[in-house]
Amino acid sequence: MNKKFLISIIIVIILGIVSAKSVYSLSDDINKKNMYYFLQLGVYENLDNLNEDTKNIDDKIVLKENNNFYVYVGISKDKNNLKKLSNMYKNLGYNLLIKTKAIVSEEFIANLEQFDKLLKQTNDLEELKKIMAVILSSYQEMVINSII
């Protein structure tokens, strides 16, 4: 009787592990699907420093997280699109980071997919800036302002 009980417990444990792995794998795939690349220009503790350092940057979004202000100048699903834009800012003396963040706004994601296609097709810096300005403005309107 003890052997049957022990075998039953082992089977239940194995089934639990297999079930947990499949659920975790599914949620991980969903999370990766909603992850997008953000081109981070800087992190600031106060708005005065942020405004001074970014006064020449017209197109940006500012997100307050953990008592800091994060400045982003690009968003894309394709890291190569942001690398093109990053080179322009590096030439202006900025050191940028590419971060991943989740986006859940289906409306914004649909717009971003279309703009990513345009970004992929151009290497012209002025055109890149114009497209990214629209992307950032859309993010501000569809994601940030919808939370507020």
C-alpha positions as CSV (number, residue, x, y, z in Angstrom):
1,M,0.0,0.0,0.0
2,N,2.8,2.4,0.8
3,K,4.5,1.8,-2.6
4,K,1.3,2.7,-4.4
5,F,0.8,5.8,-2.4
6,L,4.4,6.9,-3.0
7,I,4.1,6.2,-6.7
8,S,0.9,8.2,-6.8
9,I,2.6,11.2,-5.1
10,I,5.6,11.0,-7.5
11,I,3.2,11.0,-10.5
12,V,1.3,14.0,-9.1
13,I,4.5,15.9,-8.6
14,I,5.7,15.1,-12.1
15,L,2.4,16.2,-13.6
16,G,2.5,19.4,-11.6
17,I,6.0,20.2,-12.8
18,V,5.0,19.5,-16.5
19,S,1.8,21.6,-16.1
20,A,3.7,24.5,-14.5
21,K,6.4,24.5,-17.2
22,S,3.8,24.6,-20.0
23,V,1.8,27.5,-18.4
24,Y,5.1,29.4,-17.7
25,S,6.2,28.9,-21.3
26,L,2.9,30.1,-22.6
27,S,3.0,33.3,-20.5
28,D,6.6,33.9,-21.4
29,D,5.7,33.7,-25.1
30,I,2.8,36.2,-24.5
31,N,5.2,38.6,-22.6
32,K,7.8,38.4,-25.4
33,K,5.1,39.2,-28.0
34,N,4.3,42.5,-26.1
35,M,7.9,43.6,-25.6
36,Y,9.2,46.5,-27.7
37,Y,12.4,48.4,-27.9
38,F,12.7,51.9,-26.5
39,L,15.7,54.1,-27.3
40,Q,16.6,55.7,-23.9
41,L,18.3,59.0,-24.0
42,G,18.8,59.5,-20.3
43,V,17.5,59.2,-16.7
44,Y,17.1,62.3,-14.6
45,E,16.3,62.9,-10.9
46,N,14.7,66.2,-11.6
47,L,13.0,68.1,-14.4
48,D,15.4,71.0,-14.4
49,N,18.3,68.8,-15.4
50,L,16.1,66.9,-17.9
51,N,15.0,70.1,-19.5
52,E,18.5,71.5,-19.7
53,D,20.1,68.4,-21.2
54,T,17.3,67.8,-23.7
55,K,16.4,71.4,-24.7
56,N,17.6,70.6,-28.3
57,I,15.6,67.4,-28.6
58,D,12.1,68.2,-29.9
59,D,10.7,64.7,-30.2
60,K,10.8,62.7,-27.0
61,I,8.6,61.1,-24.4
62,V,9.2,61.4,-20.6
63,L,8.1,58.7,-18.3
64,K,8.3,59.0,-14.5
65,E,9.3,55.7,-12.9
66,N,10.7,55.0,-9.5
67,N,11.1,58.8,-8.7
68,N,13.2,59.2,-11.8
69,F,12.4,60.7,-15.2
70,Y,13.3,58.5,-18.2
71,V,13.6,60.2,-21.6
72,Y,13.0,58.1,-24.7
73,V,13.5,59.2,-28.3
74,G,12.5,56.1,-30.2
75,I,10.2,53.0,-30.1
76,S,10.2,50.0,-32.4
77,K,9.7,46.3,-32.6
78,D,12.9,46.1,-34.7
79,K,16.1,46.8,-32.9
80,N,17.8,47.7,-36.2
81,N,15.4,50.6,-36.7
82,L,16.5,52.1,-33.4
83,K,20.2,51.6,-34.2
84,K,19.8,53.9,-37.3
85,L,18.3,56.6,-35.1
86,S,20.8,56.0,-32.3
87,N,23.7,56.9,-34.6
88,M,22.2,60.3,-35.2
89,Y,22.0,61.0,-31.5
90,K,25.5,59.6,-30.9
91,N,26.8,62.2,-33.4
92,L,25.2,64.9,-31.3
93,G,27.1,63.6,-28.2
94,Y,24.4,61.5,-26.5
95,N,25.0,58.0,-25.2
96,L,21.8,55.9,-25.7
97,L,20.6,52.6,-24.4
98,I,18.1,50.3,-26.0
99,K,15.6,49.0,-23.4
100,T,12.7,46.6,-23.6
101,K,9.3,47.6,-22.3
102,A,5.9,46.0,-22.6
103,I,3.1,47.7,-24.6
104,V,-0.4,46.5,-24.3
105,S,-2.3,49.1,-26.4
106,E,-3.4,47.2,-29.5
107,E,-4.2,50.4,-31.3
108,F,-0.7,51.7,-30.8
109,I,0.9,48.4,-31.6
110,A,-1.0,48.3,-34.9
111,N,0.2,51.8,-35.8
112,L,3.8,51.0,-34.8
113,E,3.8,47.9,-37.1
114,Q,3.1,50.2,-40.0
115,F,5.6,52.8,-39.0
116,D,8.3,50.1,-38.5
117,K,7.9,49.2,-42.1
118,L,8.6,52.8,-43.1
119,L,11.6,53.0,-40.8
120,K,13.0,49.8,-42.2
121,Q,12.9,51.2,-45.8
122,T,14.8,54.5,-45.2
123,N,18.2,55.6,-44.1
124,D,17.5,59.3,-44.6
125,L,17.9,60.9,-41.1
126,E,15.3,63.6,-41.7
127,E,12.8,61.0,-42.7
128,L,13.7,58.8,-39.7
129,K,13.2,61.8,-37.4
130,K,9.8,62.6,-38.9
131,I,8.6,59.0,-38.7
132,M,9.8,58.7,-35.1
133,A,8.2,62.0,-34.2
134,V,4.8,60.5,-35.2
135,I,5.5,57.3,-33.4
136,L,6.4,59.2,-30.1
137,S,3.4,61.4,-30.5
138,S,1.1,58.4,-31.0
139,Y,2.6,56.7,-28.0
140,Q,1.9,59.8,-25.9
141,E,-1.6,60.0,-27.1
142,M,-2.7,56.4,-27.2
143,V,-0.7,55.0,-24.2
144,I,0.4,57.7,-21.8
145,N,-2.6,59.9,-22.1
146,S,-5.0,57.0,-21.9
147,I,-3.6,56.1,-18.4
148,I,-3.9,59.7,-17.1
